[in-house]
Amino acid sequence: MKLPNAQNAVIAPDKLIDYLLNVQHKRGGSKARLLLQLGYRAENWQRLEADIRRFHLNTDVETTRQTDYGSRYEIRAALETPSGRTLIGRSIWQVDLGTDFPRLITLYPD
């Protein structure tokens, strides 16, 4: 099964810039260091967004679960990074209660 309503998936720029590509972030710093090594940059965050959309949103959902906040979906897929290296990662998406579109919660290496 594909992520429901994937064509309307929200990937907030601040999720990428301030979290996934920010080495100073408490939880995202280690992810940022890896992504920077693979050629992603905060000033070109659109590349990471495009790659997540291209590689993760076209892959089947691996697991789903219900939370108090909505339905969560986990996708495991490769990213072809700017460095030319492949990163196998997991993206977590949530369709919040009362909405019908998924939003990116996080991405981490697998």
Beta strands, then each sheet from edge to edge (+ up, - down):
strand 1: 63-67
strand 2: 70-80
strand 3: 86-96
strand 4: 102-109
sheet 1: 1+ 2- 3+ 4-
end
